[in-house]
Amino acid sequence: MSENKTTNETKVSTPSDTEVRIEREFEAPRELVWECFSDPELLAQWLGPRYLKMKVEEYDFRPGGKWRYTHFDDEGNEYFFFGEFLELEKPDLMVQTFNFVMDPPIPPAIDRLDLIELEGGRTRLVTTSTFESKELRDGMIQSGMETGVREGNERLDELLARKLSGDS
Amino acid sequence: MEGSATISELAEPTGMSLTGLKKHVKVLEEARLVTTEKRGRTRHCQLDEAGFDEAGFWLEEFRRNWADRFGRLDEIIERKKREGKTT
């Protein structure tokens, strides 16, 4: 309800050689944050990278249930992901396997999402992805980021444009 | 390109003006991709290796990507909060 809201910071860390952790706070109670993960229609509206559309083919949101989605663009590039929900304890904890389809296949990561209740109806989300090796972790951070590179370049372009127009 | 180069050395093969090139260098410097050092009357530029540190670069890209996603998640949350309220 506060009108002067600022964007909460996204923090990324590597607690160990095989893990990557993302932390972010949200101005909403855990149940609402949970819903944005459990409802595939909502998920598709935010989880895809900026330049890609997202299509959820399967989302059986219960322990042992499978999920499968595709990120794609207009040029025919497609990135396939699938996994299985292992633990779902609303609104505290989600654990799932996470597979990025590669040729040859690579072993899955395990994603753990902790939703921590904060004062004032706020939530801290902590996601920890654990890989089988450091190489797989680093590979995931890099290979999943083709779009990140494009976005990064665009940001540099924007920065250049802003600086140049501001300076002249 | 290795080592350092002056603004005019960099401008010459590109056909850009010195003023134009200085602006580009300044932006690259702010992006921590280039460092510059004034020696006498000339400014020497070199690539900033720290800015190109591979792990750091990818991790920052990874972070930005997630910051983007969570920004969109914020919008959905705000929308859901409004929908949940009857005025």
gemmi code that builds the backbone of each chain (N, CA, C; Angstrom):
import gemmi

chains = {
    "A": [
        ("MET", (0.811, -1.203, 0.000), (0.000, 0.000, 0.000), (0.850, 1.261, 0.000)),
        ("SER", (2.104, 1.104, 0.396), (2.974, 2.288, 0.415), (3.227, 2.745, -1.016)),
        ("GLU", (3.062, 4.023, -1.247), (3.163, 4.550, -2.607), (4.617, 4.783, -3.008)),
        ("ASN", (5.459, 5.001, -2.023), (6.858, 5.294, -2.344), (7.695, 4.019, -2.275)),
        ("LYS", (7.234, 3.022, -2.994), (7.956, 1.757, -2.916), (9.203, 1.785, -3.806)),
        ("THR", (10.230, 1.161, -3.314), (11.443, 1.030, -4.097), (11.641, -0.447, -4.402)),
        ("THR", (12.362, -0.731, -5.438), (12.577, -2.116, -5.812), (13.514, -2.776, -4.814)),
        ("ASN", (13.098, -3.920, -4.335), (13.958, -4.644, -3.398), (15.160, -5.242, -4.127)),
        ("GLU", (16.253, -5.283, -3.413), (17.501, -5.748, -4.001), (17.504, -7.269, -4.197)),
        ("THR", (18.055, -7.718, -5.287), (18.248, -9.147, -5.525), (19.713, -9.468, -5.224)),
        ("LYS", (19.926, -10.408, -4.299), (21.303, -10.762, -3.928), (21.632, -12.162, -4.421)),
        ("VAL", (22.805, -12.306, -4.993), (23.255, -13.615, -5.454), (24.563, -13.947, -4.741)),
        ("SER", (24.662, -15.170, -4.244), (25.907, -15.586, -3.597), (26.184, -17.050, -3.930)),
        ("THR", (27.393, -17.462, -3.667), (27.771, -18.854, -3.889), (28.277, -19.417, -2.568)),
        ("PRO", (27.348, -19.970, -1.755), (27.715, -20.472, -0.425), (28.760, -21.582, -0.469)),
        ("SER", (28.787, -22.345, -1.563), (29.812, -23.380, -1.719), (30.108, -23.490, -3.205)),
        ("ASP", (31.037, -24.372, -3.563), (31.416, -24.531, -4.974), (30.303, -25.103, -5.841)),
        ("THR", (29.336, -25.764, -5.193), (28.300, -26.420, -5.995), (26.934, -25.766, -5.823)),
        ("GLU", (26.898, -24.616, -5.142), (25.611, -23.971, -4.897), (25.590, -22.541, -5.442)),
        ("VAL", (24.401, -22.099, -5.791), (24.191, -20.675, -6.030), (22.902, -20.287, -5.315)),
        ("ARG", (22.957, -19.145, -4.629), (21.815, -18.719, -3.809), (21.332, -17.348, -4.267)),
        ("ILE", (20.010, -17.211, -4.331), (19.403, -15.932, -4.703), (18.471, -15.520, -3.566)),
        ("GLU", (18.595, -14.278, -3.106), (17.737, -13.793, -2.022), (17.026, -12.520, -2.445)),
        ("ARG", (15.753, -12.450, -2.091), (14.951, -11.293, -2.500), (13.782, -11.153, -1.533)),
        ("GLU", (13.436, -9.916, -1.191), (12.273, -9.687, -0.337), (11.109, -9.155, -1.159)),
        ("PHE", (9.902, -9.494, -0.722), (8.689, -9.087, -1.437), (7.725, -8.409, -0.478)),
        ("GLU", (6.979, -7.445, -1.027), (6.024, -6.673, -0.220), (4.691, -7.403, -0.177)),
        ("ALA", (4.729, -8.641, 0.212), (3.509, -9.438, 0.253), (3.716, -10.610, 1.197)),
        ("PRO", (2.606, -11.094, 1.792), (2.729, -12.273, 2.653), (3.107, -13.512, 1.852)),
        ("ARG", (3.564, -14.515, 2.558), (4.099, -15.715, 1.899), (3.085, -16.415, 1.011)),
        ("GLU", (1.814, -16.408, 1.431), (0.795, -17.117, 0.659), (0.692, -16.559, -0.766)),
        ("LEU", (0.838, -15.244, -0.869), (0.727, -14.609, -2.186), (1.961, -14.893, -3.047)),
        ("VAL", (3.130, -14.863, -2.424), (4.357, -15.203, -3.158), (4.277, -16.664, -3.608)),
        ("TRP", (3.809, -17.500, -2.705), (3.654, -18.929, -3.005), (2.765, -19.138, -4.226)),
        ("GLU", (1.667, -18.384, -4.274), (0.709, -18.515, -5.377), (1.367, -18.207, -6.723)),
        ("CYS", (2.310, -17.260, -6.713), (2.985, -16.873, -7.965), (3.933, -17.975, -8.455)),
        ("PHE", (4.241, -18.928, -7.588), (5.038, -20.086, -7.990), (4.156, -21.297, -8.287)),
        ("SER", (3.036, -21.395, -7.584), (2.237, -22.617, -7.698), (1.250, -22.552, -8.864)),
        ("ASP", (0.892, -21.341, -9.300), (-0.069, -21.181, -10.389), (0.694, -20.997, -11.699)),
        ("PRO", (0.625, -22.010, -12.597), (1.437, -21.938, -13.820), (1.115, -20.723, -14.694)),
        ("GLU", (-0.140, -20.254, -14.643), (-0.483, -19.058, -15.427), (0.259, -17.836, -14.934)),
        ("LEU", (0.360, -17.716, -13.610), (1.103, -16.585, -13.042), (2.599, -16.759, -13.278)),
        ("LEU", (3.066, -17.989, -13.080), (4.490, -18.280, -13.238), (4.980, -17.852, -14.630)),
        ("ALA", (4.156, -18.175, -15.639), (4.551, -17.882, -17.024), (4.656, -16.382, -17.275)),
        ("GLN", (4.023, -15.590, -16.403), (4.054, -14.140, -16.606), (5.327, -13.481, -16.087)),
        ("TRP", (6.100, -14.227, -15.290), (7.292, -13.559, -14.759), (8.582, -14.359, -14.873)),
        ("LEU", (8.490, -15.699, -14.963), (9.712, -16.493, -14.840), (10.593, -16.466, -16.087)),
        ("GLY", (10.000, -16.255, -17.252), (10.816, -16.262, -18.459), (11.753, -15.070, -18.512)),
        ("PRO", (12.931, -15.237, -19.135), (13.803, -14.087, -19.350), (13.089, -13.041, -20.207)),
        ("ARG", (13.556, -11.819, -20.140), (12.850, -10.698, -20.749), (12.560, -10.895, -22.238)),
        ("TYR", (13.520, -11.499, -22.961), (13.388, -11.611, -24.404), (12.682, -12.880, -24.867)),
        ("LEU", (12.313, -13.727, -23.936), (11.725, -15.008, -24.315), (10.301, -15.111, -23.825)),
        ("LYS", (9.507, -15.866, -24.590), (8.178, -16.202, -24.115), (8.276, -17.537, -23.381)),
        ("MET", (7.292, -17.805, -22.574), (7.336, -19.020, -21.774), (6.042, -19.794, -21.946)),
        ("LYS", (6.213, -21.093, -22.152), (5.076, -21.980, -22.369), (5.189, -23.096, -21.334)),
        ("VAL", (4.189, -23.232, -20.478), (4.222, -24.286, -19.462), (3.447, -25.483, -19.998)),
        ("GLU", (4.144, -26.583, -20.238), (3.484, -27.758, -20.822), (2.877, -28.660, -19.759)),
        ("GLU", (3.498, -28.680, -18.601), (3.027, -29.576, -17.540), (3.388, -28.924, -16.217)),
        ("TYR", (2.457, -28.961, -15.253), (2.753, -28.354, -13.955), (1.877, -29.019, -12.904)),
        ("ASP", (2.287, -30.170, -12.496), (1.522, -30.979, -11.544), (2.045, -30.659, -10.148)),
        ("PHE", (1.488, -29.591, -9.574), (2.057, -29.004, -8.362), (1.648, -29.793, -7.121)),
        ("ARG", (2.335, -30.894, -6.908), (2.169, -31.711, -5.699), (3.432, -32.566, -5.578)),
        ("PRO", (3.750, -33.019, -4.355), (4.974, -33.805, -4.202), (4.959, -35.011, -5.148)),
        ("GLY", (6.023, -35.204, -5.896), (6.085, -36.286, -6.876), (5.561, -35.877, -8.246)),
        ("GLY", (4.921, -34.686, -8.323), (4.374, -34.204, -9.598), (5.485, -33.675, -10.499)),
        ("LYS", (5.230, -33.765, -11.810), (6.233, -33.319, -12.791), (5.901, -31.920, -13.304)),
        ("TRP", (6.954, -31.224, -13.707), (6.735, -29.945, -14.399), (7.617, -29.899, -15.636)),
        ("ARG", (7.182, -29.124, -16.618), (7.918, -29.007, -17.867), (7.536, -27.685, -18.516)),
        ("TYR", (8.540, -26.903, -18.872), (8.228, -25.678, -19.610), (9.318, -25.353, -20.621)),
        ("THR", (8.965, -24.463, -21.545), (9.870, -24.079, -22.628), (9.965, -22.566, -22.694)),
        ("HIS", (11.183, -22.076, -22.824), (11.394, -20.666, -23.153), (11.693, -20.603, -24.648)),
        ("PHE", (11.061, -19.677, -25.357), (11.263, -19.631, -26.806), (11.180, -18.200, -27.313)),
        ("ASP", (11.751, -17.988, -28.504), (11.643, -16.670, -29.125), (11.069, -16.799, -30.527)),
        ("ASP", (10.921, -15.682, -31.221), (10.290, -15.682, -32.547), (11.211, -16.256, -33.618)),
        ("GLU", (12.489, -16.386, -33.289), (13.433, -16.901, -34.286), (13.560, -18.418, -34.241)),
        ("GLY", (12.758, -19.062, -33.430), (12.775, -20.520, -33.389), (13.731, -21.098, -32.352)),
        ("ASN", (14.362, -20.253, -31.561), (15.197, -20.778, -30.479), (14.301, -21.253, -29.340)),
        ("GLU", (14.617, -22.440, -28.822), (13.823, -22.986, -27.732), (14.749, -23.554, -26.651)),
        ("TYR", (14.368, -23.364, -25.413), (15.139, -23.896, -24.292), (14.174, -24.689, -23.414)),
        ("PHE", (14.493, -25.958, -23.226), (13.564, -26.862, -22.539), (14.022, -27.122, -21.106)),
        ("PHE", (13.061, -27.104, -20.200), (13.343, -27.364, -18.790), (12.292, -28.334, -18.257)),
        ("PHE", (12.718, -29.201, -17.352), (11.741, -30.076, -16.712), (12.241, -30.485, -15.343)),
        ("GLY", (11.345, -31.023, -14.542), (11.750, -31.470, -13.214), (10.588, -32.090, -12.475)),
        ("GLU", (10.829, -32.309, -11.191), (9.827, -32.969, -10.355), (9.765, -32.243, -9.008)),
        ("PHE", (8.540, -32.037, -8.539), (8.387, -31.445, -7.204), (8.676, -32.515, -6.158)),
        ("LEU", (9.584, -32.231, -5.253), (9.945, -33.209, -4.231), (9.227, -32.920, -2.914)),
        ("GLU", (9.308, -31.677, -2.461), (8.642, -31.298, -1.208), (7.891, -30.002, -1.422)),
        ("LEU", (6.645, -29.955, -0.973), (5.854, -28.728, -1.045), (5.185, -28.546, 0.309)),
        ("GLU", (5.686, -27.600, 1.086), (5.098, -27.330, 2.395), (4.654, -25.887, 2.427)),
        ("LYS", (3.436, -25.665, 1.989), (2.894, -24.320, 1.908), (2.788, -23.705, 3.293)),
        ("PRO", (3.196, -22.468, 3.517), (3.864, -21.572, 2.561), (5.366, -21.435, 2.831)),
        ("ASP", (5.971, -22.507, 3.386), (7.356, -22.404, 3.864), (8.415, -22.830, 2.855)),
        ("LEU", (8.141, -23.926, 2.171), (9.241, -24.621, 1.503), (8.797, -25.316, 0.220)),
        ("MET", (9.603, -25.137, -0.823), (9.440, -25.917, -2.052), (10.798, -26.501, -2.401)),
        ("VAL", (10.814, -27.798, -2.734), (12.043, -28.418, -3.225), (11.701, -29.123, -4.524)),
        ("GLN", (12.515, -28.899, -5.549), (12.242, -29.543, -6.832), (13.559, -29.888, -7.530)),
        ("THR", (13.472, -30.880, -8.423), (14.619, -31.117, -9.300), (14.488, -30.163, -10.480)),
        ("PHE", (15.620, -29.785, -11.032), (15.628, -28.817, -12.126), (16.570, -29.321, -13.214)),
        ("ASN", (15.989, -29.613, -14.377), (16.782, -30.094, -15.514), (16.725, -29.092, -16.649)),
        ("PHE", (17.875, -28.782, -17.186), (17.973, -27.987, -18.403), (18.367, -28.963, -19.500)),
        ("VAL", (17.549, -29.059, -20.546), (17.779, -30.075, -21.577), (18.988, -29.708, -22.424)),
        ("MET", (19.994, -30.589, -22.368), (21.242, -30.388, -23.097), (21.559, -31.682, -23.843)),
        ("ASP", (22.390, -31.593, -24.858), (22.847, -32.774, -25.574), (24.365, -32.777, -25.531)),
        ("PRO", (25.027, -33.693, -24.830), (24.433, -34.777, -24.038), (23.781, -34.251, -22.754)),
        ("PRO", (22.875, -35.069, -22.175), (22.164, -34.629, -20.972), (23.110, -34.377, -19.803)),
        ("ILE", (22.691, -33.469, -18.931), (23.463, -33.206, -17.716), (22.589, -33.540, -16.512)),
        ("PRO", (23.228, -33.905, -15.378), (22.426, -34.246, -14.199), (21.667, -33.030, -13.670)),
        ("PRO", (20.541, -33.278, -12.995), (19.712, -32.169, -12.522), (20.333, -31.429, -11.347)),
        ("ALA", (19.865, -30.218, -11.151), (20.142, -29.493, -9.917), (18.955, -29.691, -8.987)),
        ("ILE", (19.169, -29.450, -7.715), (18.076, -29.448, -6.758), (17.851, -27.998, -6.342)),
        ("ASP", (16.629, -27.525, -6.535), (16.268, -26.160, -6.135), (15.494, -26.215, -4.828)),
        ("ARG", (15.942, -25.424, -3.879), (15.218, -25.310, -2.622), (14.768, -23.863, -2.453)),
        ("LEU", (13.487, -23.661, -2.241), (12.951, -22.312, -2.039), (12.425, -22.204, -0.625)),
        ("ASP", (13.015, -21.309, 0.146), (12.517, -21.034, 1.486), (11.800, -19.697, 1.495)),
        ("LEU", (10.579, -19.689, 1.992), (9.820, -18.447, 2.131), (9.772, -18.097, 3.605)),
        ("ILE", (10.398, -16.999, 3.951), (10.545, -16.618, 5.354), (9.636, -15.425, 5.645)),
        ("GLU", (8.833, -15.573, 6.694), (7.889, -14.519, 7.044), (8.620, -13.367, 7.715)),
        ("LEU", (8.375, -12.150, 7.225), (8.966, -10.959, 7.828), (7.856, -10.106, 8.429)),
        ("GLU", (8.242, -9.156, 9.260), (7.240, -8.266, 9.856), (6.581, -7.416, 8.778)),
        ("GLY", (5.360, -6.995, 9.060), (4.665, -6.099, 8.134), (4.129, -6.814, 6.908)),
        ("GLY", (3.870, -8.104, 7.029), (3.294, -8.839, 5.902), (4.231, -8.964, 4.728)),
        ("ARG", (5.525, -9.016, 5.014), (6.515, -9.128, 3.943), (7.113, -10.535, 3.951)),
        ("THR", (7.822, -10.854, 2.853), (8.395, -12.194, 2.703), (9.820, -12.109, 2.185)),
        ("ARG", (10.691, -12.905, 2.756), (12.021, -13.083, 2.165), (12.053, -14.442, 1.472)),
        ("LEU", (12.405, -14.407, 0.188), (12.543, -15.637, -0.585), (14.033, -15.960, -0.704)),
        ("VAL", (14.388, -17.186, -0.329), (15.771, -17.627, -0.471), (15.759, -18.879, -1.345)),
        ("THR", (16.307, -18.802, -2.543), (16.382, -19.995, -3.381), (17.829, -20.465, -3.436)),
        ("THR", (18.010, -21.738, -3.194), (19.349, -22.322, -3.224), (19.348, -23.474, -4.221)),
        ("SER", (20.177, -23.364, -5.258), (20.302, -24.430, -6.244), (21.600, -25.172, -6.000)),
        ("THR", (21.498, -26.503, -5.903), (22.679, -27.323, -5.646), (22.941, -28.218, -6.851)),
        ("PHE", (24.175, -28.177, -7.341), (24.552, -28.932, -8.536), (25.483, -30.079, -8.153)),
        ("GLU", (25.690, -30.999, -9.088), (26.555, -32.140, -8.783), (28.021, -31.772, -8.771)),
        ("SER", (28.369, -30.700, -9.447), (29.771, -30.272, -9.454), (29.845, -28.767, -9.674)),
        ("LYS", (31.012, -28.227, -9.393), (31.244, -26.802, -9.629), (31.102, -26.483, -11.115)),
        ("GLU", (31.588, -27.394, -11.974), (31.525, -27.169, -13.420), (30.076, -27.048, -13.883)),
        ("LEU", (29.217, -27.924, -13.336), (27.805, -27.869, -13.721), (27.163, -26.573, -13.238)),
        ("ARG", (27.531, -26.176, -12.023), (26.974, -24.924, -11.504), (27.401, -23.747, -12.376)),
        ("ASP", (28.697, -23.668, -12.644), (29.196, -22.552, -13.451), (28.610, -22.604, -14.853)),
        ("GLY", (28.484, -23.829, -15.383), (27.905, -23.995, -16.710), (26.465, -23.509, -16.765)),
        ("MET", (25.719, -23.792, -15.716), (24.317, -23.359, -15.674), (24.238, -21.836, -15.605)),
        ("ILE", (25.047, -21.256, -14.752), (25.031, -19.797, -14.625), (25.336, -19.155, -15.981)),
        ("GLN", (26.255, -19.777, -16.732), (26.661, -19.180, -18.001), (25.754, -19.584, -19.159)),
        ("SER", (25.462, -20.884, -19.279), (24.766, -21.341, -20.483), (23.312, -20.906, -20.510)),
        ("GLY", (22.729, -20.741, -19.357), (21.347, -20.295, -19.342), (21.209, -18.821, -19.619)),
        ("MET", (22.334, -18.176, -19.843), (22.328, -16.722, -19.841), (22.545, -16.097, -21.206)),
        ("GLU", (22.253, -16.855, -22.278), (22.389, -16.229, -23.604), (21.590, -14.939, -23.645)),
        ("THR", (20.402, -15.031, -23.097), (19.548, -13.845, -23.115), (20.103, -12.788, -22.182)),
        ("GLY", (20.704, -13.248, -21.101), (21.307, -12.299, -20.170), (22.372, -11.467, -20.853)),
        ("VAL", (23.117, -12.119, -21.732), (24.159, -11.395, -22.454), (23.525, -10.342, -23.353)),
        ("ARG", (22.452, -10.750, -24.040), (21.779, -9.774, -24.897), (21.245, -8.610, -24.080)),
        ("GLU", (20.659, -8.970, -22.936), (20.127, -7.915, -22.090), (21.244, -7.049, -21.555)),
        ("GLY", (22.353, -7.707, -21.250), (23.505, -6.957, -20.754), (23.999, -5.979, -21.797)),
        ("ASN", (24.060, -6.467, -23.051), (24.500, -5.575, -24.120), (23.538, -4.419, -24.294)),
        ("GLU", (22.258, -4.750, -24.189), (21.275, -3.685, -24.331), (21.435, -2.661, -23.219)),
        ("ARG", (21.724, -3.144, -22.025), (21.921, -2.210, -20.920), (23.108, -1.302, -21.179)),
        ("LEU", (24.159, -1.898, -21.727), (25.330, -1.084, -22.031), (24.977, -0.053, -23.096)),
        ("ASP", (24.183, -0.499, -24.093), (23.721, 0.442, -25.124), (22.914, 1.577, -24.506)),
        ("GLU", (22.002, 1.196, -23.610), (21.164, 2.211, -22.969), (22.014, 3.189, -22.179)),
        ("LEU", (22.992, 2.611, -21.464), (23.878, 3.452, -20.663), (24.644, 4.419, -21.566)),
        ("LEU", (25.154, 3.879, -22.665), (25.897, 4.719, -23.607), (25.006, 5.830, -24.148)),
        ("ALA", (23.800, 5.455, -24.564), (22.882, 6.440, -25.142), (22.563, 7.535, -24.133)),
        ("ARG", (22.311, 7.093, -22.887), (21.950, 8.063, -21.855), (23.107, 9.002, -21.571)),
        ("LYS", (24.289, 8.394, -21.435), (25.470, 9.197, -21.132), (25.760, 10.171, -22.259)),
        ("LEU", (25.655, 9.670, -23.496), (26.014, 10.505, -24.633), (25.033, 11.660, -24.791)),
        ("SER", (23.749, 11.357, -24.631), (22.773, 12.440, -24.784), (22.880, 13.420, -23.623)),
        ("GLY", (23.175, 12.873, -22.448), (23.306, 13.736, -21.279), (24.526, 14.637, -21.346)),
        ("ASP", (25.544, 14.151, -22.020), (26.798, 14.898, -22.071), (26.801, 15.974, -23.150)),
        ("SER", (25.921, 15.802, -24.182), (26.022, 16.726, -25.309), (25.122, 17.937, -25.120)),
    ],
    "B": [
        ("MET", (43.902, -6.361, -28.658), (44.625, -5.159, -28.247), (45.266, -5.402, -26.879)),
        ("GLU", (46.506, -5.093, -26.784), (47.184, -5.294, -25.502), (47.781, -3.992, -24.998)),
        ("GLY", (47.971, -3.961, -23.696), (48.615, -2.794, -23.107), (47.729, -1.571, -23.163)),
        ("SER", (48.347, -0.413, -23.129), (47.560, 0.805, -23.086), (47.706, 1.579, -24.391)),
        ("ALA", (46.713, 2.442, -24.624), (46.739, 3.277, -25.820), (46.204, 4.648, -25.454)),
        ("THR", (46.658, 5.650, -26.174), (46.146, 6.995, -25.903), (44.830, 7.187, -26.649)),
        ("ILE", (44.110, 8.235, -26.241), (42.831, 8.559, -26.890), (43.036, 8.740, -28.398)),
        ("SER", (44.081, 9.451, -28.779), (44.255, 9.705, -30.218), (44.649, 8.431, -30.966)),
        ("GLU", (45.414, 7.551, -30.306), (45.741, 6.269, -30.938), (44.485, 5.429, -31.172)),
        ("LEU", (43.555, 5.525, -30.214), (42.311, 4.763, -30.352), (41.389, 5.387, -31.386)),
        ("ALA", (41.395, 6.722, -31.440), (40.479, 7.428, -32.346), (40.893, 7.237, -33.797)),
        ("GLU", (42.189, 7.202, -34.051), (42.672, 7.217, -35.424), (42.086, 6.116, -36.310)),
        ("PRO", (42.203, 4.838, -35.931), (41.670, 3.799, -36.829), (40.152, 3.794, -36.915)),
        ("THR", (39.450, 4.368, -35.925), (37.985, 4.333, -35.954), (37.412, 5.496, -36.745)),
        ("GLY", (38.197, 6.524, -36.992), (37.682, 7.701, -37.701), (36.807, 8.575, -36.832)),
        ("MET", (36.802, 8.297, -35.515), (35.977, 9.116, -34.620), (36.739, 10.357, -34.195)),
        ("SER", (35.980, 11.366, -33.778), (36.628, 12.568, -33.252), (37.184, 12.263, -31.870)),
        ("LEU", (38.152, 13.040, -31.449), (38.721, 12.855, -30.104), (37.640, 13.055, -29.046)),
        ("THR", (36.795, 14.072, -29.256), (35.733, 14.341, -28.280), (34.778, 13.154, -28.195)),
        ("GLY", (34.407, 12.624, -29.356), (33.501, 11.473, -29.388), (34.114, 10.280, -28.697)),
        ("LEU", (35.358, 10.030, -28.985), (36.001, 8.871, -28.381), (36.148, 9.020, -26.873)),
        ("LYS", (36.450, 10.252, -26.459), (36.573, 10.495, -25.013), (35.287, 10.131, -24.293)),
        ("LYS", (34.151, 10.476, -24.924), (32.852, 10.166, -24.301), (32.676, 8.656, -24.166)),
        ("HIS", (33.022, 7.936, -25.230), (32.889, 6.479, -25.179), (33.786, 5.884, -24.097)),
        ("VAL", (34.990, 6.389, -24.036), (35.934, 5.875, -23.042), (35.423, 6.149, -21.630)),
        ("LYS", (34.835, 7.328, -21.464), (34.322, 7.690, -20.144), (33.222, 6.714, -19.703)),
        ("VAL", (32.350, 6.379, -20.660), (31.264, 5.439, -20.339), (31.828, 4.058, -20.012)),
        ("LEU", (32.793, 3.623, -20.817), (33.415, 2.318, -20.557), (34.128, 2.317, -19.210)),
        ("GLU", (34.661, 3.471, -18.861), (35.332, 3.587, -17.574), (34.317, 3.458, -16.443)),
        ("GLU", (33.166, 4.113, -16.620), (32.120, 4.018, -15.594), (31.578, 2.600, -15.485)),
        ("ALA", (31.584, 1.901, -16.610), (31.132, 0.504, -16.603), (32.239, -0.427, -16.108)),
        ("ARG", (33.348, 0.148, -15.729), (34.510, -0.597, -15.211), (35.049, -1.610, -16.207)),
        ("LEU", (34.981, -1.253, -17.464), (35.567, -2.118, -18.486), (36.902, -1.566, -18.944)),
        ("VAL", (37.134, -0.305, -18.629), (38.363, 0.375, -19.046), (38.855, 1.233, -17.886)),
        ("THR", (40.162, 1.293, -17.727), (40.717, 2.270, -16.787), (41.557, 3.261, -17.590)),
        ("THR", (41.624, 4.490, -17.099), (42.462, 5.472, -17.788), (43.403, 6.121, -16.790)),
        ("GLU", (44.461, 6.632, -17.337), (45.488, 7.225, -16.488), (46.091, 8.391, -17.253)),
        ("LYS", (46.195, 9.504, -16.601), (46.740, 10.679, -17.276), (48.257, 10.698, -17.070)),
        ("ARG", (48.967, 10.706, -18.209), (50.426, 10.812, -18.140), (50.817, 12.060, -18.916)),
        ("GLY", (51.248, 13.062, -18.186), (51.565, 14.325, -18.847), (50.311, 14.892, -19.481)),
        ("ARG", (50.360, 15.100, -20.795), (49.209, 15.711, -21.461), (48.324, 14.683, -22.146)),
        ("THR", (48.716, 13.436, -22.096), (47.895, 12.430, -22.767), (47.261, 11.472, -21.761)),
        ("ARG", (46.074, 10.985, -22.148), (45.366, 10.025, -21.307), (45.516, 8.635, -21.904)),
        ("HIS", (46.028, 7.724, -21.105), (46.232, 6.349, -21.560), (45.096, 5.466, -21.068)),
        ("CYS", (44.587, 4.635, -21.973), (43.455, 3.764, -21.643), (43.908, 2.314, -21.683)),
        ("GLN", (43.391, 1.536, -20.777), (43.601, 0.101, -20.900), (42.386, -0.662, -20.401)),
        ("LEU", (42.250, -1.892, -20.870), (41.130, -2.713, -20.432), (41.252, -2.977, -18.939)),
        ("ASP", (40.120, -2.932, -18.272), (40.090, -3.197, -16.836), (39.817, -4.681, -16.626)),
        ("GLU", (40.855, -5.395, -16.263), (40.695, -6.852, -16.168), (39.685, -7.259, -15.113)),
        ("ALA", (39.609, -6.447, -14.054), (38.645, -6.783, -13.006), (37.225, -6.789, -13.561)),
        ("GLY", (36.951, -5.806, -14.452), (35.615, -5.706, -15.041), (35.299, -6.881, -15.936)),
        ("PHE", (36.322, -7.516, -16.437), (36.127, -8.659, -17.322), (36.309, -9.983, -16.594)),
        ("ASP", (36.509, -9.898, -15.305), (36.624, -11.118, -14.516), (35.435, -12.012, -14.830)),
        ("GLU", (35.730, -13.173, -15.369), (34.668, -13.961, -15.982), (33.588, -14.378, -14.998)),
        ("ALA", (34.009, -14.947, -13.894), (33.024, -15.421, -12.922), (32.150, -14.272, -12.463)),
        ("GLY", (32.783, -13.144, -12.157), (32.037, -11.986, -11.686), (31.073, -11.483, -12.737)),
        ("PHE", (31.513, -11.475, -13.981), (30.659, -11.006, -15.076), (29.412, -11.871, -15.195)),
        ("TRP", (29.611, -13.183, -15.232), (28.471, -14.077, -15.403), (27.538, -14.047, -14.212)),
        ("LEU", (28.128, -13.974, -13.040), (27.294, -13.945, -11.843), (26.455, -12.669, -11.818)),
        ("GLU", (27.044, -11.555, -12.267), (26.296, -10.305, -12.312), (25.186, -10.386, -13.366)),
        ("GLU", (25.468, -11.011, -14.510), (24.422, -11.205, -15.514), (23.294, -12.064, -14.957)),
        ("PHE", (23.705, -13.113, -14.271), (22.740, -14.016, -13.634), (21.874, -13.237, -12.637)),
        ("ARG", (22.498, -12.403, -11.840), (21.775, -11.605, -10.845), (20.787, -10.650, -11.522)),
        ("ARG", (21.252, -9.986, -12.575), (20.377, -9.039, -13.274), (19.173, -9.738, -13.872)),
        ("ASN", (19.426, -10.917, -14.401), (18.341, -11.678, -14.993), (17.269, -11.987, -13.935)),
        ("TRP", (17.719, -12.390, -12.757), (16.762, -12.683, -11.690), (16.126, -11.419, -11.142)),
        ("ALA", (16.882, -10.329, -11.085), (16.306, -9.062, -10.628), (15.178, -8.640, -11.575)),
        ("ASP", (15.369, -8.850, -12.881), (14.327, -8.567, -13.875), (13.078, -9.392, -13.605)),
        ("ARG", (13.305, -10.684, -13.415), (12.168, -11.584, -13.182), (11.410, -11.185, -11.925)),
        ("PHE", (12.146, -10.922, -10.869), (11.480, -10.576, -9.613), (10.783, -9.227, -9.716)),
        ("GLY", (11.285, -8.355, -10.569), (10.584, -7.091, -10.834), (9.209, -7.361, -11.434)),
        ("ARG", (9.161, -8.316, -12.355), (7.862, -8.684, -12.938), (6.975, -9.379, -11.904)),
        ("LEU", (7.597, -10.171, -11.043), (6.846, -10.833, -9.975), (6.228, -9.784, -9.034)),
        ("ASP", (6.981, -8.724, -8.742), (6.438, -7.618, -7.934), (5.156, -7.069, -8.548)),
        ("GLU", (5.175, -6.909, -9.886), (4.000, -6.340, -10.568), (2.788, -7.254, -10.425)),
        ("ILE", (3.028, -8.556, -10.546), (1.925, -9.508, -10.393), (1.378, -9.466, -8.973)),
        ("ILE", (2.301, -9.383, -8.018), (1.892, -9.320, -6.612), (1.047, -8.076, -6.360)),
        ("GLU", (1.492, -6.943, -6.897), (0.723, -5.703, -6.715), (-0.670, -5.840, -7.333)),
        ("ARG", (-0.711, -6.464, -8.512), (-1.999, -6.654, -9.191), (-2.921, -7.558, -8.347)),
        ("LYS", (-2.338, -8.653, -7.839), (-3.136, -9.572, -7.029), (-3.631, -8.891, -5.754)),
        ("LYS", (-2.791, -8.019, -5.187), (-3.200, -7.314, -3.968), (-4.377, -6.393, -4.258)),
        ("ARG", (-4.309, -5.719, -5.422), (-5.416, -4.829, -5.796), (-6.689, -5.623, -6.054)),
        ("GLU", (-6.545, -6.763, -6.716), (-7.708, -7.609, -7.017), (-8.357, -8.134, -5.742)),
        ("GLY", (-7.507, -8.387, -4.746), (-8.008, -8.951, -3.491), (-8.759, -7.941, -2.638)),
        ("LYS", (-8.581, -6.655, -2.998), (-9.235, -5.584, -2.232), (-10.501, -5.132, -2.956)),
        ("THR", (-11.577, -4.969, -2.243), (-12.774, -4.362, -2.859), (-12.951, -2.980, -2.291)),
        ("THR", (-13.032, -2.017, -3.190), (-13.122, -0.627, -2.725), (-14.527, -0.089, -2.880)),
    ],
}
model = gemmi.Model(1)
for chain_id, residues in chains.items():
    chain = gemmi.Chain(chain_id)
    for i, (resn, *xyz) in enumerate(residues, 1):
        res = gemmi.Residue()
        res.name, res.seqid = resn, gemmi.SeqId(i, " ")
        for name, pos in zip(("N", "CA", "C"), xyz):
            atom = gemmi.Atom()
            atom.name, atom.element = name, gemmi.Element(name[0])
            atom.pos, atom.b_iso = gemmi.Position(*pos), 0.0
            res.add_atom(atom)
        chain.add_residue(res)
    model.add_chain(chain)
structure = gemmi.Structure()
structure.add_model(model)
structure.setup_entities()
